[in-house]
């Protein structure tokens, strides 16, 4: 299996993947993350793709962080104390250290918007195979629970939960920013934002309506739509 995203696009083109339909695979030979980085995909973890509607908040620049907030909130509803590392990494904390266990990648082709979701359930990549500038170490749900969930059961619960939160009650399209800020890792902390070779430092105050991160820098509020966040003392 190359990637759940690739298979899902084929299924969508053939009319076999409607909005809110999803695909779960056992493993991937060509999983990918942000900036086309490889996503290590051994059997036992969760690799899935969900088709999203091309409508608020998923139709503009806020789509990435809004999707991250939706899944982070769903995992919290399922009992996992998840935080969101901007824009869409899923983290758990232990001994004050954030550890990434999941990530989301949005791709759109010819009007089809897909969210690829990877969650480490029983396996996490070793530090030696992570990129040198990784902001947080990797972990798995199994390191935080005696009995980690099975991928199929977890995915079924997640899809049901995210759809319910989006479609019922208070529309998520209007509340995503508050939810994202409530779960935002390092909010009100001093952080460093790395953009290429440039390092910008400031206090993480929240997000703007377009999903950009807001930093207080020398008394001035500035907004950034790209870059990688790190805790300041870690740089």
C-alpha positions, 0 to 999 in steps of 0.5 A, spaced: 500 500 500 503 506 497 499 511 501 491 511 504 491 518 501 493 516 494 488 510 494 482 515 497 483 520 491 482 514 486 476 512 490 473 519 490 475 519 482 471 513 481 465 515 485 466 510 491 468 515 497 463 521 498 464 526 503 465 524 510 467 517 508 474 514 510 479 509 508 483 505 513 489 501 511 494 496 515 500 499 513 503 504 508 510 503 503 510 511 502 506 515 507 508 522 507 507 528 512 508 535 512 512 538 506 512 531 503 517 528 509 516 520 509 511 518 515 514 511 517 508 506 517 509 500 520 503 495 522 499 496 528 499 504 528 493 508 525 493 510 517 487 513 515 484 518 510 477 522 511 474 526 505 472 533 508 467 538 505 470 543 501 466 548 506 468 552 512 472 552 516 476 547 511 475 551 504 481 556 506 487 557 510 484 555 516 483 548 514 489 545 516 489 548 524 481 547 524 482 540 522 487 539 527 483 542 532 477 537 530 481 531 531 484 533 537 478 535 541 475 528 538 481 525 542 480 528 548 472 526 548 475 519 547 479 520 554 486 522 551 489 528 554 491 531 547 494 538 545 495 541 538 501 543 536 500 548 531 498 547 526 496 540 526 500 535 530 497 531 535 501 531 542 501 528 549 505 531 555 509 527 560 513 530 565 512 537 562 515 534 555 511 534 549 511 528 545 508 527 538 504 521 537 500 523 530 499 528 525 494 530 519 496 532 512 491 535 508 491 535 500 486 537 495 485 535 488 480 537 483 475 539 488 476 533 493 479 535 500 482 529 504 485 529 511 490 524 511 491 522 519 497 518 522 497 516 529 502 512 533 498 506 537 504 501 538 510 504 534 514 510 534 520 512 530 526 512 534 530 519 535 535 517 530 530 517 524 527 523 526 529 529 522 535 533 526 530 540 527 524 536 530 521 540 535 518 534 540 520 527 540 515 522 538 511 517 542 505 512 541 499 511 545 501 505 548 506 509 552 501 512 555 496 506 556 496 499 559 492 497 553 492 501 547 486 501 542 486 497 536 487 501 530 480 499 527 476 501 533 479 507 534 478 510 527 471 508 528 470 512 534 474 518 531 470 518 525 463 518 529 466 523 534 469 528 529 462 528 524 458 529 530 462 535 533 462 538 526 454 537 524 451 537 530 449 542 536 454 548 535 457 549 528 464 547 528 465 552 523 464 558 528 468 555 534 474 552 531 478 557 533 476 557 540 477 550 540 484 550 537 486 556 542 484 552 548 488 546 546 494 549 543 501 547 546 505 552 549 500 558 549 502 564 553 509 561 553 516 564 550 517 560 543 521 560 537 518 560 530 523 557 525 522 560 518 528 557 513 534 560 516 530 565 520 529 564 528 523 569 530 522 569 538 516 571 542 510 569 546 505 565 543 498 568 544 494 564 540 491 564 532 488 569 528 481 567 524 485 565 518 489 560 522 496 563 522 500 563 529 500 570 533 506 572 537 508 578 541 514 580 539 517 586 543 510 589 545 508 588 537 503 583 535 505 579 529 502 574 525 505 568 521 502 563 516 508 558 516 514 556 520 516 551 525 514 552 532 519 550 538 520 552 545 524 558 546 529 554 551 530 548 546 533 552 541 
